[in-house]
Amino acid sequence: MRVNHNTAAINSLRHLSSTTKDTQRNLERLSSGLKINSAADSPAELMISEQMRTQVSGLNQAVKNSETSISMVQTAEGVLSEFSSMLISMRQLALHAANDGAADEKMLQADQLEVEELLSTMDRIAVSTQFGTKVLFDGSNAVDGVAVGDGLTFYSASPVTQQAPTKQGYSVDIEQVAARAEVNAGRRISLEEIEKGASFVLKENNRVMEMDTNEERNLKKNIQQLLGNFRRSPETFSRENTEARLADLIGRSLQKKADESGLAVIIGINENGMLKVKHEHYGSRPNFAVSTNLSGLFGEKPGTIKLSSGGQDVSGYIQGDLAIGEGQFLHGAQGSPTEGIVVQYDKELGNRVVYIKDEQGRVIGQKLVKQTNEELVGKDVEGYVHITQRSVVYQVGANRNQTVSFSLDNLRTGQIARDVENTSEFKSLADLDLTSSAGAQDSIKLIDKAIQDIGVLRGNLGSFQKN
């Protein structure tokens, strides 16, 4: 037994093998600098280690991604800064052209040529600015859309907006039409009241306008002329016709005074020949108040303050989800695929005259009747909106879906400052015309909108760089 089984030698060999194995493991750790070199070293710790290595690798790449993304954003921000400078120059030219009394035709033409050159430069920059091979501001990196339906207009969408799951697009169902706050006079103004003098006070958004027909020289002169015509020849200038013309004259004078005072109201004559005041903007928030020294016009007693009423926001559904209305604009609900969508429904309820008849069928009066929502939006669906989502996506984190999206707007001049109300019917910045005083004034309005929009986009890009 001692010859065939050397127990002491076997034990020594076992200890030597264990020592050799430990030495090899230690040498491996020393050479690699790692505590765990294989799963056998520590299975649980290996799993934790691999996860940490994955995160470290991901964070390193995320830092590189962020640096590249910031470089791209800085390039875009540089373009927007240049656009802002050009818009400020255009505004200065528009202000010069608006000084119509001191500018001759050649000066206006020179201003127009300079504006056209700036617009051409903006278009060239928009289609040629690149980061690598990616063109930034030609619309290929923006979210865009189109609305199909009578009265529907696509306004905007955001980088989080999803494309519709079907070719038909997102359905838009209008339940309530937007309306403007208004005040209608309770009766017509008589000749005798106008002859004595009428005073009006309007208040809107902390601005106040006052007008007295006896204190407005030109208005008083025109009133006296119309009253004189009536007295001299009542057969030719009837009382009804004279009162209607005087009411129209007072309405126009009130509108001019309101514009000078900065009030956002529209003043005119309604279908019954009575004064009507309504807010320029739609929705439940805009409002105003009016009063007069004439009893029964806006209240039973003279000086009664009449508050506007009837303003309401559009309401409805986008793809079956309840949307939020603000004026004429319907916003997709947060958290839904339609989040960020803004569509405009520009139809409004109109008035129609209904004649009042007696038992014999004779007309004895008339009254105004407003359309109902059912008459205007009785259909199940008013239209559809189609979204094209091409926003740029930056992977800024080490894990899935840690992204930031941006819509780099189409900065061609034909796409800037759209849907701005103006008397010259300019549809966008590309239509600016400084060769007339009215055109110059409307150009200022569009340029101000463009400066505001560019500023918002610059602010969003700046926020991304900072945070």
Sequence and secondary structure as in RCSB ss.txt:
>XXXX:A:sequence
MRVNHNTAAINSLRHLSSTTKDTQRNLERLSSGLKINSAADSPAELMISEQMRTQVSGLNQAVKNSETSISMVQT
AEGVLSEFSSMLISMRQLALHAANDGAADEKMLQADQLEVEELLSTMDRIAVSTQFGTKVLFDGSNAVDGVAVGD
GLTFYSASPVTQQAPTKQGYSVDIEQVAARAEVNAGRRISLEEIEKGASFVLKENNRVMEMDTNEERNLKKNIQQ
LLGNFRRSPETFSRENTEARLADLIGRSLQKKADESGLAVIIGINENGMLKVKHEHYGSRPNFAVSTNLSGLFGE
KPGTIKLSSGGQDVSGYIQGDLAIGEGQFLHGAQGSPTEGIVVQYDKELGNRVVYIKDEQGRVIGQKLVKQTNEE
LVGKDVEGYVHITQRSVVYQVGANRNQTVSFSLDNLRTGQIARDVENTSEFKSLADLDLTSSAGAQDSIKLIDKA
IQDIGVLRGNLGSFQKN
>XXXX:A:secstr
 TTT  HHHHHHHHHHHHHHHHHHHHHHHHHH  S  STTT HHHHHHHHHHHHHHHHHHHHHHHHHHHHHHHHH
HHHHHHHHHHHHHHHHHHHHHHH TTT  HHHHHHHHHHHHHHHHHHHHHHHH EETTEESSSSTTSEEEEEEST
TEEEEE  TT    SSTT EEEEEEE  B  EEE SS   HHHHHH  EEEEEETTEEEEEETTT HHHHHHHHH
HHHHHHH TTTS HHHHHHHHHHHHHHHHHHHHHHHT  EEEEE TTS EEEEESS SSS   EEEESSTTTSSS
STT  EE B  B  EEEETTEEEEEETTEEE  TTSTTTT EEEE     EEEEEEE TTS EEEEEEEE  HHH
HS SS  EEEEEEE  EEEE SSSTT EEEE     SGGGSS S   TT   SGGG   SSHHHHHHHHHHHHHH
HHHHHHHHHHHHHHHH 
